[in-house]
Amino acid sequence: MSEVVAIIPARGGSKGIPRKNLQRVGGVPLVARAVEAARRCPAVDRVVVTTDDVDIAAVAAEWGAEVVERPADLAGDLASSESALVHALETLEARKVDAGVLVFLQATSPFIDVDALTAAVQLVRSRRRDSVFSAVETYGFLWEKGIGSAAEPVNHEIDVRPRRQDREPHYLETGAFYVMRAAGFRAANHRFFGSVGIAEVAPRTAIEIDTLDELELARALAPLVDRDAFGARAGSIPVDAVVTDFDGVHTDDTVHVDQNGVESVTVSRSDGMGVGMLRAAGIPFLILSTEANPVVAARARKLGVDVRQAAADKAAVLREWAGERGIPLSRIAYLGNDVNDLGCLEIVGWPVAVPDAHPLVLSTARVVLDHSGGAGAVRDLAERVLNGRDAVVATSHTSAHPTAPLEAS
């Protein structure tokens, strides 16, 4: 029985955005987002990432993709996507994989419409189309620069301006996915052949990242678009350890100072209960603070958890703490609120923010909590982590497919 194989080309080099395929949108690396979209598509049997980069390969494998090592001569700036796809298909054939339908996904499209992808696969499997691509409907009047850069109409008459409802739409290719018969693709050596179909996708998903501006736009859109994908799992965070900042997380980011200069803060008993629940479940917990303050150490002792203070390089301390315990960074949730937390948020599998966090922290987070710092944020995170652990156990008992793992550091 032939398989529907999704292949994601993801080379390590990129001139416009360094390490582009590992850049995060919604707290998740772009290549991981593509793997996750393919895994959520019920019509896809196998997910493969072809890459020349060891870091990308590690992320792909941890998210559940099979990896094909891409030769250097097929990973340069001039190498075509088609050449990478052909090589991957040949490699899979040597592994005794019979690819009947090829799904070509691009990691630079962070918001892949899984429903539209599923419908596209069905069109090809049923032989109604040989090749199908993602596109958005457009009624725009298109122009091009002609002789002397003078504007010339492309899809309309210059002296006719019909209303939208009186015009036929055109379709703009988004680049998110292409689905095709594998044998036909190998024969044509091109993604468009035979009877070509269009899979319409929602306009808000139609962004392809080639520039830093497009990357920032995707990050701004992620909280809205991901509500139907990554955000649907926001109620559970499956990790093996929790690390938090202190000020603005365990507290409301204010300090009370008496006439003698002694500082005090207000914390939540609910947060303390949440930490206790994590400890009872055997989940390691670390409070990581830039400052050295007796109140932080006192709170850590009260909670019975690890604490590291005076951490000028919080990310380095986090790496050291995780390494000592043999916990992959991809299996850690880090909760922060300000710019000194960005280094940690960018290396863990689950970057989490309080709702009143700095805008840069909010744009980096994979999950934004419902409760503010000092008002139940830590309890909120604890419950999601415990829900994630319960969900993994339930999934292992009810499904042959494992829960999508988290990204590598």
N, C-alpha and C positions, 0 to 999 in steps of 0.2 A: 504494500500500500504506500503510495507516494505521500510525501509530507508537504505541508505549507511551512516554508522556512523563511523567517525574517532575518535579514542581514543588515547590519548597521556598520558602515565604514566609518572609522574614527581614527584618523592619523594624529600623531603627536604634534606635528609642526603646524603653525599658523602664523601668518605675518600680521594680519589685521588685529587679532586678539590673541596674545600669547597663551598657549595651553587652552585653547578655546573649548575643546570637548570636555575639559574638566572644570570649566567655569560653572558656578552654581546659580541656578534659578529656583526660587522657592526653597532654598536650602539643599537642593539636590543637584549633583553634577549633570551636565547636559547629556552625556552618554548614558548615565543611569536613568534619566527620564525616558530616553528612547527605549531602553531595555524594559523598563516598567510598563510602558505603553504596549509594547509587543506582548509582554506576559499577560496583560489584562485583556488582550484580544482573544476571545474564545476560538477563533478560527485559525490561530497560529499554533503550530505543533512544536516548533524549535526556534530558539532565539540565538543568533550568532553575532558576535562583534569581531570585525576584522581590523586589526590595528598593528602598528609597528612600535607601539609605546607600552612599556611595562606597567606604568601607572594606570593607564587606561585599561589595560588588560586586567589588572587587579580589581578595579572598580566594576568592570563588566562581569567578571567571575563572581564577585561577591553579591551582585544583584541578580545572579541566576542565569547569566548568558554563557554560552559556549564560546571559546575564543579561538580564532584563526590568526596565526602569526602572519602579518602582511610583509612581504619583502620590501626592502628599502627602495627598490626601483619602481615600486607601485605606490609609494607614499610621498613622493615629491610634489612640488607645487604644480607640475604639469601633468601629473598622473590623473587619469579620468576615474570617475566613480565606477564606470562600466568595467574597467580593468580590474579593480578591486573585487567587484562582484563575481566576475568570471573566475578569478583565482580562488575565491572563497568557495564557489560551487565545485570547482575541481578538487579542492581539499576535502570538502564534505563527501564528494563522490568516492574519494580514496578511503574515507571512513565508513563506507557502505551506507551513506545516507542518500535516499532517493528523493530529491527535491522536485516535486511536481509543480508547485507554485512558489514563485520568488516574491517576497515582500521586501522592498528596498526602503528602509527608513533612514532619515537624516537626523543626526543628533543635534544639528543646528536649528531644528524646529522643535522648540520646547513644549508646545501644546498640541500634541498629536491627538486628533479626534478618533477615539477608539471605535465608536459606533460606525463612523464613516469608513474606517479601515476594515471593519468586519464586513460591511456591505460590499466593499470593493473586492475582498477576497472571494466572497460568494459569487460575484459577477464573473470572476475569472475561473473559479472552480466549475461553474455551471456551463462554461464555454460560451457564454453570451458575449464576453469580451475577451480579447487576448491580452490587453494591457489597460490598466486604469490608473489615473493619477488624481491627487488631491487638488482642488481648486476652489476659489471663491467666486461667487457671482458678482459681476460689476456692470453698472450701467454708465460708467464714466465716458466722457468724450475724450478720446485719446488723440494726441498730437505728436508730431516728430519735427525735428529741425531739418529743414531742407537746404537748398542752395543758399549760401550766405547766412545760414542759421535762421532763415525765415521759417515761421511756424506753418506746418501743413497738416491738415486733418488726416487721421488714420482710419477711423471706423465710422465716419459720418460725413455728410455733405456740409460744406462751410456755410451755406445759406439756409440750412434746414436745422431747426432746433426742436425736435419733437419732445413731448413730455415723457417722463420716465415710463409711465404706464403704456405709452405708445411705442416704446422701443423694445427690441429683443435684447436680452442680456448677452454679454460676453463672459468668458471665464478666465480668471487669472490663476496660473499655476502657482501653488504655494511652496512646493518643494518638500513638503512634510513626508509624503509617502508615494510610492509607485508599486503597483501590484501587477505581476505578469506571469504568463506561462514560462516556466524555467527553460524548457526546450526551445521555445520560440525566441526567448531572449538570447540564448547562446548562439542560435542560428543567425539572428539579426545583428548581434553584438550592440544592441541599442535598446533603450527602455520603451520606445514607442514603435510598435509594429502591429500588423494585422488590424483587427477592429479595436479601436481605442475608445475607452470610456472615461467619463468624468465622475469623480466622487466629490460632491459638494460638501464643504466643511464650513463651520461657523466662522464669520469674519474675525472674531476676537482670538481665534486660534491661529490665524494666518500671519504669523510673524516668523521670519527666518533671520537668524543672527549672523551677521557678517561684520558688523561694526560695534564699537563700544556703546554708541547711542542706542542701537537695537538691543544690546545686552541689558542696558539700564531700563529700557522700556519693558522688556520681558520680565525683569525683576519686579517692576511696578505692577504689572498685570497679574503676576503669579497668584497673589492672594485671592483675586476674583476668579480666575480661570481654574485654579486648582481645587476649588470647593467641590467640584464634581469628580476629582481624581485623587491626587495626593491628600487634599483636604478632607476627603471622606473618611480617612483613617486617623484624623486628628484626635479622635477620642481615645486612641490607644497608641502608645509609644513603646515598641518592643526593643528594650535595651538591657544591658547587663550591669550598668553603673550610672550614677547620677552625680554631676558636678555642678555647683552653683557659685555664682558671685555672692557677696553678702549685702553690701549697701545697695538699696534699690530692689533687692530680691527678697531677702529675709526681713528687710525693713522698708519703710516708705521713702527712703533716701533722705530723711531728715535726721539731725542730731540735736539733742538737748544738751546744753552746756550750762553748768551751774556757776556760781560766783567764784569758785575755786578752779575753774577750767576743766572740771571733770565732765567727761562726755557720757551720755547714755542714749539708748535707742529704744524704740518700741518694736516688739516682735509679736507674732501671732501664735497663740496656743494651737490653733488649727494646723499651722505649718509644722509645729513640733510633733503633732499627732501623725502628720503625713510622713515625716522622717522616720518616726517609730515604726510605721507600717512597712516602709522600705527595709529597714533593718531587720524586722521580723521575717521578711521574705528573703533575707540573705543578699540584698542588693547593696553593694558598696556605695558610700556617699562621701563626697569631699566638698568642703567649703574652701574656695580659692579666692583670696583677696589681695589686691595690690598693696593696701596699707597694712601696717602692724598696729593692731588696736586690741587692748585687753578684753574689750567687750566681745570681739569676734571669737577669741580663744575661749572665753567663758561660755558663750553660746554653744560652741562646738562640744565642749566638755559636757554641758547639760544634755545635749542631744546624743552624745556618745559616738560622734563621727570624726573622721579625719579633717584636719585643717592645715592649710598652707597659707602663710601670710608673707607680706613684704615681697611679693612676687612681681618683680619688674617686668619679666617676660612670662606672662601667665601661660601662654601656649607651651613653652618649654617645660614649665613645672607640670602642666597637665600631661604632657607626653611621658615625663619621667614617672609620675604617679601611676599612669596606666601601664607603662612597661613593667614596673615593679610587680604589678598584680596580674600581668598577662592578659589584660583586657584590650581588645582592639579598639582604636579610636572610633571606628565605625559603629561600635556597640555602646557608645556613650551618649547620654543626653546632657547638654550643657545649657544652663539657664542664665541669661545675662540681661543687662539693661542699658549699658553705655558703651562708648567706643573702645574702652580698654578691654572689653570682652570680645571684640571682633576676631582677634587671633585665635581664640579658643573656638568660637562659633564656626570658624571656617575650616576646622580640621576634624570636627566630630560628625558622626552620622546623623545626629538629631540636634541641630541648633535651635534653641527655644528662647522666646523673648516674652517679657511681661508686656501688657498692652500699652503702657505709657513709656516704653523704651525709646531711645534715640532713633530717629528715622533710619540711620544706617544699620542699626541692629534689627529693626523691623524688616528691612529689605533683605537681610541675610538669613532670617529665621525660617525654618521649615514649619514651625508651629508657633502661633502667638496665643498665649494663654488667655483665659477669661478673667482671671483675678490679678490685681496689681500687686506690686511688691509690698510686703508687710501686711497684706490683706487676703492671704490665702493662696498666693501664687505657688509656693512650694507644695502645699497640699494638692493643688490642682495638678501639678506635674506628677506628684507621687501617684495619684489615682490613675492618671493616664499610663504611667509606666506599669502599674499593677494590672491594668486592663490589657496592656500589650502582652504581658506575660501570660495572662489567662487566654488571650486570643490565640497565641502560638500553640498552647497546649491543646485547645479545642480544634485548631486547624490540623494538627498532627494526627488527631483521632478521626477526622471526618473527610480529609482530602488527600489525594495522592500527590498533589502539587504543593510544595512548601511555600510558606509565606515569603514574599519577596524580601531578600536580605538587604542589609544596609551597605552604604558605600564604603570603600576603603579610604584610608587617610592618604 
